[in-house]
C-alpha cells in the first residue's frame, strides 16, 4: 500500500516519508507536500527508490 507520512516536530521542523513507492514515484507523489512545507534541507533515499517497477521492467524488456 502506498502511503505518505508527514511528521511535524515540536520545533516546527517537518519530515515527509513515503512508503510503498518504487523508483521516482515517491518524489512525484510527495512533490506537492514538499512545496507546501518549504525548502528541502536533506533527502534520504531508501532501497525502494532504487528498485525498478515491474511496469518499467516490462517496458524495457519489450523494447529490446
Jmol script that loads the backbone (N, CA, C; Angstrom):
load data "model"
ATOM      1  N   UNK A   1       0.835  -1.171   0.000  1.00  0.00           N
ATOM      2  CA  UNK A   1       0.000   0.000   0.000  1.00  0.00           C
ATOM      3  C   UNK A   1       0.889   1.247   0.000  1.00  0.00           C
ATOM      4  N   UNK A   2       0.569   2.198  -0.842  1.00  0.00           N
ATOM      5  CA  UNK A   2       1.338   3.430  -0.934  1.00  0.00           C
ATOM      6  C   UNK A   2       0.826   4.428   0.093  1.00  0.00           C
ATOM      7  N   UNK A   3       1.757   4.951   0.901  1.00  0.00           N
ATOM      8  CA  UNK A   3       1.379   5.938   1.911  1.00  0.00           C
ATOM      9  C   UNK A   3       2.418   7.047   1.967  1.00  0.00           C
ATOM     10  N   UNK A   4       1.952   8.230   2.373  1.00  0.00           N
ATOM     11  CA  UNK A   4       2.836   9.364   2.619  1.00  0.00           C
ATOM     12  C   UNK A   4       2.590   9.795   4.053  1.00  0.00           C
ATOM     13  N   UNK A   5       3.656   9.899   4.835  1.00  0.00           N
ATOM     14  CA  UNK A   5       3.566  10.284   6.235  1.00  0.00           C
ATOM     15  C   UNK A   5       4.265  11.628   6.396  1.00  0.00           C
ATOM     16  N   UNK A   6       3.589  12.566   7.052  1.00  0.00           N
ATOM     17  CA  UNK A   6       4.183  13.867   7.351  1.00  0.00           C
ATOM     18  C   UNK A   6       4.341  13.954   8.861  1.00  0.00           C
ATOM     19  N   UNK A   7       5.577  14.112   9.310  1.00  0.00           N
ATOM     20  CA  UNK A   7       5.876  14.226  10.736  1.00  0.00           C
ATOM     21  C   UNK A   7       6.277  15.670  11.019  1.00  0.00           C
ATOM     22  N   UNK A   8       5.653  16.279  12.019  1.00  0.00           N
ATOM     23  CA  UNK A   8       5.976  17.652  12.401  1.00  0.00           C
ATOM     24  C   UNK A   8       6.438  17.632  13.851  1.00  0.00           C
ATOM     25  N   UNK A   9       7.655  18.116  14.076  1.00  0.00           N
ATOM     26  CA  UNK A   9       8.235  18.142  15.415  1.00  0.00           C
ATOM     27  C   UNK A   9       7.760  19.376  16.182  1.00  0.00           C
ATOM     28  N   UNK A  10       7.965  19.369  17.479  1.00  0.00           N
ATOM     29  CA  UNK A  10       7.562  20.492  18.330  1.00  0.00           C
ATOM     30  C   UNK A  10       8.264  21.787  17.934  1.00  0.00           C
ATOM     31  N   UNK A  11       9.469  21.679  17.367  1.00  0.00           N
ATOM     32  CA  UNK A  11      10.207  22.885  16.966  1.00  0.00           C
ATOM     33  C   UNK A  11       9.790  23.399  15.588  1.00  0.00           C
ATOM     34  N   UNK A  12       8.803  22.741  14.960  1.00  0.00           N
ATOM     35  CA  UNK A  12       8.289  23.197  13.673  1.00  0.00           C
ATOM     36  C   UNK A  12       8.931  22.553  12.463  1.00  0.00           C
ATOM     37  N   UNK A  13       9.978  21.781  12.662  1.00  0.00           N
ATOM     38  CA  UNK A  13      10.589  21.097  11.524  1.00  0.00           C
ATOM     39  C   UNK A  13       9.678  19.949  11.090  1.00  0.00           C
ATOM     40  N   UNK A  14       9.741  19.636   9.824  1.00  0.00           N
ATOM     41  CA  UNK A  14       8.873  18.581   9.302  1.00  0.00           C
ATOM     42  C   UNK A  14       9.681  17.576   8.498  1.00  0.00           C
ATOM     43  N   UNK A  15       9.095  16.407   8.351  1.00  0.00           N
ATOM     44  CA  UNK A  15       9.725  15.324   7.601  1.00  0.00           C
ATOM     45  C   UNK A  15       8.631  14.615   6.810  1.00  0.00           C
ATOM     46  N   UNK A  16       8.898  14.359   5.543  1.00  0.00           N
ATOM     47  CA  UNK A  16       7.964  13.637   4.688  1.00  0.00           C
ATOM     48  C   UNK A  16       8.564  12.269   4.402  1.00  0.00           C
ATOM     49  N   UNK A  17       7.812  11.218   4.694  1.00  0.00           N
ATOM     50  CA  UNK A  17       8.259   9.853   4.418  1.00  0.00           C
ATOM     51  C   UNK A  17       7.267   9.205   3.460  1.00  0.00           C
ATOM     52  N   UNK A  18       7.784   8.500   2.481  1.00  0.00           N
ATOM     53  CA  UNK A  18       6.918   7.768   1.559  1.00  0.00           C
ATOM     54  C   UNK A  18       7.177   6.279   1.731  1.00  0.00           C
ATOM     55  N   UNK A  19       6.127   5.507   1.604  1.00  0.00           N
ATOM     56  CA  UNK A  19       6.231   4.055   1.759  1.00  0.00           C
ATOM     57  C   UNK A  19       5.441   3.375   0.645  1.00  0.00           C
ATOM     58  N   UNK A  20       6.020   2.335   0.064  1.00  0.00           N
ATOM     59  CA  UNK A  20       5.326   1.557  -0.954  1.00  0.00           C
ATOM     60  C   UNK A  20       5.501   2.065  -2.372  1.00  0.00           C
ATOM     61  N   UNK A  21       6.261   3.129  -2.545  1.00  0.00           N
ATOM     62  CA  UNK A  21       6.518   3.667  -3.878  1.00  0.00           C
ATOM     63  C   UNK A  21       7.804   3.065  -4.423  1.00  0.00           C
ATOM     64  N   UNK A  22       7.882   2.912  -5.735  1.00  0.00           N
ATOM     65  CA  UNK A  22       9.065   2.336  -6.369  1.00  0.00           C
ATOM     66  C   UNK A  22       9.672   3.377  -7.294  1.00  0.00           C
ATOM     67  N   UNK A  23      10.988   3.482  -7.243  1.00  0.00           N
ATOM     68  CA  UNK A  23      11.671   4.432  -8.119  1.00  0.00           C
ATOM     69  C   UNK A  23      11.287   5.864  -7.794  1.00  0.00           C
ATOM     70  N   UNK A  24      11.158   6.677  -8.823  1.00  0.00           N
ATOM     71  CA  UNK A  24      10.899   8.108  -8.672  1.00  0.00           C
ATOM     72  C   UNK A  24       9.437   8.420  -8.336  1.00  0.00           C
ATOM     73  N   UNK A  25       8.591   7.392  -8.215  1.00  0.00           N
ATOM     74  CA  UNK A  25       7.182   7.618  -7.868  1.00  0.00           C
ATOM     75  C   UNK A  25       7.047   8.404  -6.573  1.00  0.00           C
ATOM     76  N   UNK A  26       7.939   8.155  -5.619  1.00  0.00           N
ATOM     77  CA  UNK A  26       7.853   8.819  -4.319  1.00  0.00           C
ATOM     78  C   UNK A  26       8.035  10.325  -4.456  1.00  0.00           C
ATOM     79  N   UNK A  27       8.980  10.736  -5.272  1.00  0.00           N
ATOM     80  CA  UNK A  27       9.220  12.173  -5.469  1.00  0.00           C
ATOM     81  C   UNK A  27       8.026  12.836  -6.144  1.00  0.00           C
ATOM     82  N   UNK A  28       7.461  12.159  -7.114  1.00  0.00           N
ATOM     83  CA  UNK A  28       6.304  12.705  -7.829  1.00  0.00           C
ATOM     84  C   UNK A  28       5.113  12.831  -6.876  1.00  0.00           C
ATOM     85  N   UNK A  29       4.869  11.797  -6.084  1.00  0.00           N
ATOM     86  CA  UNK A  29       3.717  11.776  -5.180  1.00  0.00           C
ATOM     87  C   UNK A  29       3.840  12.792  -4.045  1.00  0.00           C
ATOM     88  N   UNK A  30       5.041  13.053  -3.577  1.00  0.00           N
ATOM     89  CA  UNK A  30       5.222  13.944  -2.423  1.00  0.00           C
ATOM     90  C   UNK A  30       5.619  15.364  -2.807  1.00  0.00           C
ATOM     91  N   UNK A  31       5.770  15.640  -4.072  1.00  0.00           N
ATOM     92  CA  UNK A  31       6.226  16.966  -4.525  1.00  0.00           C
ATOM     93  C   UNK A  31       5.344  18.095  -3.991  1.00  0.00           C
ATOM     94  N   UNK A  32       4.026  17.907  -4.028  1.00  0.00           N
ATOM     95  CA  UNK A  32       3.124  18.978  -3.573  1.00  0.00           C
ATOM     96  C   UNK A  32       3.315  19.276  -2.086  1.00  0.00           C
ATOM     97  N   UNK A  33       3.603  18.260  -1.288  1.00  0.00           N
ATOM     98  CA  UNK A  33       3.838  18.471   0.139  1.00  0.00           C
ATOM     99  C   UNK A  33       5.152  19.196   0.376  1.00  0.00           C
ATOM    100  N   UNK A  34       6.179  18.814  -0.339  1.00  0.00           N
ATOM    101  CA  UNK A  34       7.474  19.465  -0.180  1.00  0.00           C
ATOM    102  C   UNK A  34       7.389  20.941  -0.549  1.00  0.00           C
ATOM    103  N   UNK A  35       6.639  21.261  -1.591  1.00  0.00           N
ATOM    104  CA  UNK A  35       6.453  22.667  -1.973  1.00  0.00           C
ATOM    105  C   UNK A  35       5.681  23.417  -0.894  1.00  0.00           C
ATOM    106  N   UNK A  36       4.657  22.797  -0.346  1.00  0.00           N
ATOM    107  CA  UNK A  36       3.836  23.451   0.673  1.00  0.00           C
ATOM    108  C   UNK A  36       4.599  23.665   1.977  1.00  0.00           C
ATOM    109  N   UNK A  37       5.487  22.730   2.312  1.00  0.00           N
ATOM    110  CA  UNK A  37       6.217  22.813   3.574  1.00  0.00           C
ATOM    111  C   UNK A  37       7.446  23.713   3.501  1.00  0.00           C
ATOM    112  N   UNK A  38       7.906  24.008   2.307  1.00  0.00           N
ATOM    113  CA  UNK A  38       9.059  24.904   2.183  1.00  0.00           C
ATOM    114  C   UNK A  38      10.304  24.201   1.692  1.00  0.00           C
ATOM    115  N   UNK A  39      11.424  24.790   1.993  1.00  0.00           N
ATOM    116  CA  UNK A  39      12.724  24.350   1.495  1.00  0.00           C
ATOM    117  C   UNK A  39      13.095  22.955   2.002  1.00  0.00           C
ATOM    118  N   UNK A  40      13.600  22.123   1.098  1.00  0.00           N
ATOM    119  CA  UNK A  40      14.097  20.794   1.462  1.00  0.00           C
ATOM    120  C   UNK A  40      15.540  20.936   1.923  1.00  0.00           C
ATOM    121  N   UNK A  41      15.843  20.455   3.125  1.00  0.00           N
ATOM    122  CA  UNK A  41      17.202  20.576   3.651  1.00  0.00           C
ATOM    123  C   UNK A  41      18.005  19.296   3.495  1.00  0.00           C
ATOM    124  N   UNK A  42      17.326  18.162   3.384  1.00  0.00           N
ATOM    125  CA  UNK A  42      18.038  16.904   3.165  1.00  0.00           C
ATOM    126  C   UNK A  42      17.086  15.888   2.554  1.00  0.00           C
ATOM    127  N   UNK A  43      17.679  14.871   1.964  1.00  0.00           N
ATOM    128  CA  UNK A  43      16.898  13.804   1.345  1.00  0.00           C
ATOM    129  C   UNK A  43      17.600  12.485   1.609  1.00  0.00           C
ATOM    130  N   UNK A  44      16.842  11.490   2.030  1.00  0.00           N
ATOM    131  CA  UNK A  44      17.379  10.162   2.311  1.00  0.00           C
ATOM    132  C   UNK A  44      16.624   9.161   1.443  1.00  0.00           C
ATOM    133  N   UNK A  45      17.315   8.557   0.496  1.00  0.00           N
ATOM    134  CA  UNK A  45      16.679   7.618  -0.429  1.00  0.00           C
ATOM    135  C   UNK A  45      16.722   6.206   0.147  1.00  0.00           C
ATOM    136  N   UNK A  46      15.608   5.501   0.023  1.00  0.00           N
ATOM    137  CA  UNK A  46      15.514   4.140   0.549  1.00  0.00           C
ATOM    138  C   UNK A  46      15.801   3.126  -0.554  1.00  0.00           C
ATOM    139  N   UNK A  47      15.826   1.866  -0.183  1.00  0.00           N
ATOM    140  CA  UNK A  47      16.040   0.794  -1.157  1.00  0.00           C
ATOM    141  C   UNK A  47      14.912   0.765  -2.182  1.00  0.00           C
ATOM    142  N   UNK A  48      13.701   1.139  -1.771  1.00  0.00           N
ATOM    143  CA  UNK A  48      12.564   1.166  -2.698  1.00  0.00           C
ATOM    144  C   UNK A  48      12.808   2.135  -3.848  1.00  0.00           C
ATOM    145  N   UNK A  49      13.502   3.230  -3.567  1.00  0.00           N
ATOM    146  CA  UNK A  49      13.782   4.221  -4.604  1.00  0.00           C
ATOM    147  C   UNK A  49      14.624   3.605  -5.722  1.00  0.00           C
ATOM    148  N   UNK A  50      15.534   2.729  -5.365  1.00  0.00           N
ATOM    149  CA  UNK A  50      16.469   2.155  -6.327  1.00  0.00           C
ATOM    150  C   UNK A  50      15.910   0.933  -7.059  1.00  0.00           C
ATOM    151  N   UNK A  51      14.685   0.530  -6.734  1.00  0.00           N
ATOM    152  CA  UNK A  51      14.052  -0.590  -7.426  1.00  0.00           C
ATOM    153  C   UNK A  51      13.437  -0.111  -8.734  1.00  0.00           C
ATOM    154  N   UNK A  52      13.284  -1.018  -9.666  1.00  0.00           N
ATOM    155  CA  UNK A  52      12.601  -0.726 -10.921  1.00  0.00           C
ATOM    156  C   UNK A  52      11.228  -1.365 -10.831  1.00  0.00           C
ATOM    157  N   UNK A  53      10.189  -0.598 -11.139  1.00  0.00           N
ATOM    158  CA  UNK A  53       8.839  -1.155 -11.067  1.00  0.00           C
ATOM    159  C   UNK A  53       8.673  -2.241 -12.121  1.00  0.00           C
ATOM    160  N   UNK A  54       7.760  -3.159 -11.880  1.00  0.00           N
ATOM    161  CA  UNK A  54       7.534  -4.243 -12.839  1.00  0.00           C
ATOM    162  C   UNK A  54       7.015  -3.692 -14.152  1.00  0.00           C
ATOM    163  N   UNK A  55       6.278  -2.596 -14.104  1.00  0.00           N
ATOM    164  CA  UNK A  55       5.784  -1.966 -15.319  1.00  0.00           C
ATOM    165  C   UNK A  55       6.954  -1.432 -16.152  1.00  0.00           C
ATOM    166  N   UNK A  56       7.906  -0.743 -15.505  1.00  0.00           N
ATOM    167  CA  UNK A  56       9.077  -0.227 -16.210  1.00  0.00           C
ATOM    168  C   UNK A  56       9.917  -1.373 -16.742  1.00  0.00           C
ATOM    169  N   UNK A  57      10.069  -2.417 -15.939  1.00  0.00           N
ATOM    170  CA  UNK A  57      10.863  -3.561 -16.331  1.00  0.00           C
ATOM    171  C   UNK A  57      10.267  -4.228 -17.569  1.00  0.00           C
ATOM    172  N   UNK A  58       8.956  -4.385 -17.601  1.00  0.00           N
ATOM    173  CA  UNK A  58       8.294  -4.997 -18.753  1.00  0.00           C
ATOM    174  C   UNK A  58       8.469  -4.133 -19.985  1.00  0.00           C
ATOM    175  N   UNK A  59       8.393  -2.841 -19.817  1.00  0.00           N
ATOM    176  CA  UNK A  59       8.558  -1.920 -20.942  1.00  0.00           C
ATOM    177  C   UNK A  59       9.979  -2.015 -21.501  1.00  0.00           C
ATOM    178  N   UNK A  60      10.953  -2.079 -20.631  1.00  0.00           N
ATOM    179  CA  UNK A  60      12.333  -2.194 -21.086  1.00  0.00           C
ATOM    180  C   UNK A  60      12.547  -3.507 -21.829  1.00  0.00           C
ATOM    181  N   UNK A  61      11.940  -4.574 -21.340  1.00  0.00           N
ATOM    182  CA  UNK A  61      12.092  -5.875 -21.966  1.00  0.00           C
ATOM    183  C   UNK A  61      11.479  -5.878 -23.361  1.00  0.00           C
ATOM    184  N   UNK A  62      10.316  -5.263 -23.512  1.00  0.00           N
ATOM    185  CA  UNK A  62       9.645  -5.229 -24.804  1.00  0.00           C
ATOM    186  C   UNK A  62      10.427  -4.400 -25.814  1.00  0.00           C
ATOM    187  N   UNK A  63      11.181  -3.424 -25.327  1.00  0.00           N
ATOM    188  CA  UNK A  63      11.920  -2.543 -26.221  1.00  0.00           C
ATOM    189  C   UNK A  63      13.191  -3.167 -26.767  1.00  0.00           C
ATOM    190  N   UNK A  64      13.641  -4.260 -26.211  1.00  0.00           N
ATOM    191  CA  UNK A  64      14.899  -4.878 -26.649  1.00  0.00           C
ATOM    192  C   UNK A  64      14.725  -5.743 -27.869  1.00  0.00           C
TER     193      UNK A  64
END
end "model"
wireframe off; spacefill off
backbone 0.3
color backbone group
